[in-house]
Each structure stands twice: as structure tokens, then as C-alpha cells.
Amino acid sequence: MKTNNTTINLDKLTAGESATILALHTDDALRQRLMALGFRAGKRIELIRKASFSGPLQVRIGTTDILLRQSEASKIAVEKT
């Protein structure tokens, strides 16, 4: 049986870690924007880097790199892989 002890928010990953997107806990407008960029449940995501001083996160979905605000990343539930 699978446990959820590795379920965290995207902003808690460290550079180089990969995870699978579980859910988007956002308002409808942001959810639509993220889904258009490829953020969907079941997709693999990798954190490339975190900018210092609470700056944006660079994430990779497939071959696409995307910059996200920390506040946006904190609303994306992922499971470490």
C-alpha cells in the first residue's frame, strides 16, 4: 500500500529533485494558466534551481523550463520520486 509521507508542496523541493504533480490548490485563473503550461496531475516535474532571497523557482516539465513565484509553487502538491 502506498503512503503519503512524501507528499509536499513544490516550493519545498531542493534543486535537482524530481516529483510527480498530485494536485493544484489554486484559484481557477491560476489553475488554467498552470494547466496551459503543462502542470497536470501525474506529470513529472524537476526543480532546476531556486533563486536566492525568495526569488522564483525554475522548474522543468518535459523539455520546457518555467519560472514560478514561490507563492505559486507553494500551491502545487507533489510527491517525491
N, C-alpha and C positions, 0 to 999 in steps of 0.2 A: 504494500500500500504506500502511495506517495504521500510525503509530508510537506507542509508549507513552511518549514523552518528556514528556507532560503528565499522567501518572498520579501522583497524590499522595494523601495522606490528607486527609480533610475538615478536620482542625484546621489545615492549612497554607494554606487559602484565606484571602483577605483580605476584609473587609466589601465587599459589592456584587458579588463574583464569583459566577458560576454554574458548575455542573459537573453531570456525569451520574454517578450511582452505578454503580460497577462490581462491588463485592463487599463483603460484611460479614465481617470476620475476627474474629468474636466467639464466645463460648460459646453454647450452644443457648438458654439462658434469655434472654440479652440479644438474640440474633438474633430470637427470637419476638416480644419486646417491640418491637423496632425495626420489624419487618415489619408488626406490627399498627398502627404509627403511619404506615406508608406508605413505609418505606425498603426499596426493592426495586431490583434491578439494572435499569438502563435509565431510571430515573426522574430527572428534572431536579431539582436542589436548588440553593438560593441561600443564601449566608451573609449574613445581615442585619447582625449585629454580634457582636463578641467583647467580653465583659466584661473589665475590667482585673484584674490580679493572678491570672491563670489561672482566671478565673471561667467560667461557662457560655457556650456559643455559641448564638445564636438563628439557627435555620435555617428556611427556608420550602420546603415541598414542596407544590406546587399552591397552594391557598389557606390551608394550615394552617401556623402558626408553632409550632416546637418548640424547647425549650431542651435542650441536651445538655451533659454534662460534657466537658471536654477529653479525658479518658481514653477516653470512649466514641467521640468524634469521631475520635480517632487510629486507631480500628479499622475505619473506613469508607473504603474505596478509592474515589476518584473520578477522573474525567477532566475537566479544564477545558474549557469550551465557549466 
